[in-house]
């Protein structure tokens, strides 16, 4: 008898969550201009936000606004390569 494991179905985002996810990704792309910087910012724990920016932005409008404000604050630092 073999044990079969079923792959967990990925959680689906609501339309609102999808919209917030797209908006934060576009904002990060516009600010940082390179894939590595965008990926690093969105997927790493951020101490000022106390969480992972992508998760926070998807969770709520307030989270999205906080992440967008942080992107603007970091634009000069990451975007210029300084």
PLY file of the C-alpha trace (Angstrom):
ply
format ascii 1.0
element vertex 82
property float x
property float y
property float z
element edge 81
property int vertex1
property int vertex2
end_header
0.00 0.00 0.00
1.45 3.32 -1.00
0.60 6.62 0.56
-0.41 9.32 -1.86
0.10 12.93 -1.01
-2.08 15.56 -2.53
-0.64 18.88 -3.50
-2.26 21.69 -1.57
-4.24 24.02 -3.75
-2.80 27.51 -3.78
-4.95 30.11 -2.09
-6.73 32.28 -4.58
-6.70 36.01 -4.17
-9.91 38.00 -4.37
-10.23 40.57 -7.14
-9.44 43.32 -4.62
-6.33 41.48 -3.41
-5.21 40.93 -7.00
-5.64 44.63 -7.72
-3.60 45.62 -4.65
-0.91 43.09 -5.56
-0.65 44.45 -9.09
-0.57 48.03 -7.88
2.25 47.44 -5.39
4.31 45.48 -7.92
3.92 48.26 -10.50
4.84 50.90 -7.91
7.97 48.98 -6.92
8.94 48.43 -10.57
8.57 52.13 -11.32
10.62 53.12 -8.27
13.43 50.58 -8.28
13.85 49.89 -12.01
15.52 46.49 -11.63
14.09 43.06 -10.96
16.41 42.15 -8.09
15.62 45.32 -6.15
11.86 44.90 -6.70
11.94 41.23 -5.71
14.08 41.87 -2.65
11.93 44.76 -1.41
8.58 43.02 -1.88
9.59 39.61 -0.53
11.84 40.45 2.43
10.75 41.37 5.94
10.87 45.15 6.29
11.53 46.41 9.84
9.74 49.75 9.36
6.63 47.99 8.05
6.99 45.08 10.50
6.30 42.56 7.79
6.80 41.49 4.21
5.65 44.36 1.96
3.89 42.14 -0.58
1.83 40.43 2.14
0.93 43.73 3.78
-0.14 45.32 0.51
-2.33 42.37 -0.46
-4.01 42.18 2.97
-5.60 45.63 3.05
-5.84 49.08 1.56
-4.07 50.50 4.61
-1.24 48.02 4.12
-0.99 48.97 0.45
-0.77 52.67 1.31
1.93 51.99 3.95
3.99 49.99 1.46
3.58 52.64 -1.24
4.78 55.29 1.22
7.81 53.14 2.06
8.56 52.67 -1.64
8.58 56.45 -2.08
10.85 56.82 0.96
13.32 54.26 -0.41
13.15 55.27 -4.07
16.26 57.44 -3.92
18.29 54.91 -1.97
17.56 51.81 -4.04
16.63 53.38 -7.35
19.82 55.33 -7.86
22.16 52.55 -6.84
23.49 54.59 -3.90
0 1
1 2
2 3
3 4
4 5
5 6
6 7
7 8
8 9
9 10
10 11
11 12
12 13
13 14
14 15
15 16
16 17
17 18
18 19
19 20
20 21
21 22
22 23
23 24
24 25
25 26
26 27
27 28
28 29
29 30
30 31
31 32
32 33
33 34
34 35
35 36
36 37
37 38
38 39
39 40
40 41
41 42
42 43
43 44
44 45
45 46
46 47
47 48
48 49
49 50
50 51
51 52
52 53
53 54
54 55
55 56
56 57
57 58
58 59
59 60
60 61
61 62
62 63
63 64
64 65
65 66
66 67
67 68
68 69
69 70
70 71
71 72
72 73
73 74
74 75
75 76
76 77
77 78
78 79
79 80
80 81
